[in-house]
């Protein structure tokens, strides 16, 4: 295949890699049925970690732009239809909420890794360990809110934590958000969100507990981006 990707100039996130590949797919540079370069090749071309490539590929799978055949990923033969129904209203709200979360929670995760007290780090590790792939949605949402609030309270900046609390309140009281998650047609997608979030919370807590500020910021960014794209890409 002749398509090559230029390195992304900063320590990238999976969204940047995913968007670059999506652009090539939608432009026709990577035609239907063509194989994606291997994870190693993509990592070298983008000059990013293989974990970012892996997350980007998962995002493309969620969007329905690629499919797995054995151990390889291929561009789908037919793109999913673009829907312009009332689901857009709910998804616009999801995008708005997650855009605000990205603005607030990236610095919060970095500061938590830097400033959290020993008992706060232990509490985050305890909460992360409680996530299970098979947990019911209500239990997941309760634990998810508790974890992200505990992270905000660990950042050492009361005003930032207060702002994060208001965003979490808006998120978990959002009718549009709840409607997407509660719809029976989205049961499979919701289970996938929960399963992916288990490992994401484990990695994020480990980064904060170890005091790794860069990794903490990277993990929260990837987690929020993944959940947003699963909700807006595969839910209806």
N, C-alpha and C positions, 0 to 999 in steps of 0.2 A: 504494500500500500504506500502511496506517495505522500499522503498527508503527514506533516510534521508540525509540532507545536513549539512555540517559542517559550523559553523559561519565564515564569512569572516573577517579577522583580523583588517581591518581598516574601517573607515566610507566609505561604498562602494558606487559605482555608479550602475545604473541600468544595465550597460553592464556586470558587473561582475556576477550579479545574472542571467541575461539572458544567459550568456555563460555557467554557471554551469548547468543550467537546460537543455540547448541545448545539452551539453555533455551527460547527462543522457538519453536524448531522443534518440540521435543518437547511443549510445552504446547499446540500447535495454533494459537498466535498467528500463526505463519507456516505456512500449510497446505501440504500436498503440491502441487507444481507451481508454487508461487509463486516469483517472482524475488527474489533478494537485491538490496538496494540496491547501487548501483555502489560500486567501491572508494573513489572520492572521497567519496560520501555517507556511507559507513560511517566513513571517517577523520574526517569532520567531526562525526558524531553521537557517536562514542566519544571524540573529541578526542585522537586518537593518530596516529602516523606511518602513512603508507600501507604501509610495509614490514611493520608489525605486522598490518595488515588482510590483507595478501597471505598472510602465514604462517598466520593464523587460517583463511582460506578453504581453504588447502591442507590444514590439519588436518581441516576438515569434509569435504573430499573423501576423505581417507584413511579417516575414520570411516564413509563411505558415506551421509552425511546430505544431501549436495548433489551435483549433477552439473553438468557444463559442457555448454552448448548454444551453440555459437559462442563469442562473447566474454562471455556472461552466465552466471551461476550460478543454479541453480534447486533448490528443495527437492525431494528425490526423491519419487516417487509412493508408494514402499513402503520402509519402513525396513529395514535389515539385521537379520537375526535375532540375538537375544541368545544366545550359546552358553554353556553351563554344563558344559563337558567338561573333560578333564584339561589343556587349554590354559590354564585359569585359574591352575593351579599355577605354570606357567612365567611367566605374565604378572604374577602377584602379585610374583614375585621381581624381574622387570624393574622394576616400579613402585618396589619397595623400594630397589633399587640406584640408580635415577635420583633418587629423593627425597634420598638421601644425597649424590649428586653435585651436586644443586642447592645443597644447604647448603654444600658445600665449594668447589665450583669457581666460583661467582659471585664470592666475595671473592678467590679465587686469580687469576681473570682481571683483576679490578680492580687488585690489587697487582702483578701482572706488568706491566701497562701502566704502572704508576707506578714500579716498582723494577727492572725487568729491565736487565741490562747490555747494552751494544751487541752483544756476540757472542751473547748469549742471544736478543736480538731477531732477529738475522740467522739464527740456527738455526731459530727458529719460522717465519720467512718461507720458509726453505729446505724445511722439512718440509711446510708448507702447499702449496707449489708442486708437491710430489710427488704430491698426491692427483689421481687421474684418475677420470672417471665409469665407465670400463670396466675398472677394476682388479679382480682376483680378490678374493674375500672374505678369504682368508688374508692377502694382502698389505695389504688395507685395514685389517684388524684390527691387524696389526703396526704399521702407520704411525699408526693412530689412537691406539694406546697410547703410542707414542713421542712423538707430538705433545702429548698431554695430560700426560704425565710431564714433558716439557720445559717446558711452561707452569707446572706446579707448582714445578719447580726454579727458575723465574725470578721467583717471587713475593717472594723476600727473607725468607720466614718458614719456617725449617727444620721446625718442628713441623707447620705446616699442610701442607707438602709431604709430610712423612712420613705423615700421615693420608690424604692424597690417594693416595699410593702404595699404601696398604693397601686402599683402596676399589677402585683400578684392578686390584689383584691379585684381589680378590674378584669383580669384574666379569668379567675375562677368564678366570677359572677356573670360572665358574658353569656348571654343567651345563645348567640351565634356559635360560640366555641362549644358550649354544652350540646347544642343541637347536632353539630357534626359528630361529636364523640358518641352520642347516644343513639344515633340512627342505626337501625338493624342492618342496613345494607353496608355499613362501614365496620361491622364487627371484626372482620379479618384484618382490615387496615389498623384498627385500634389495637388488636392483639400484637401486631407487628410494631407499632409505636411503643407499646409497653415493653416488649422483648428487647428492642434496640435501646430503650432508655435504661434498662437494668445495667448493661455494660457501661453505658455513658456515665451514669451516676457513680459507678464503681471507679472508673478512671478519673473522673473529676475529683472525687473525694480523696483518692490516693495522691493526686497532684497537690491538693491543698494541704493534706496531712504532711507531706514531705517538704512543703515549702517551695515547690517548683512553680514560680509565678508564671513563666512563659507557657509551661504545659497546662496550667490551670486555665489560662486565658484561651489557649487553643482548644481545650476540651469543651469548655462551655460554649464557645462559638460553634464548634462542630455539632454539638448536641442540639442547640437551639435551631440551627440551620436544618438539621436532619428532621426534627419534629415538624417544623414549619412546612417543609417540602413534602413530607408524608401526608400531612393534613390537607394541603392545597393541591397535591398532585394525584393522590390515590383515593381520596374520600369524595363522596358525592352526596 
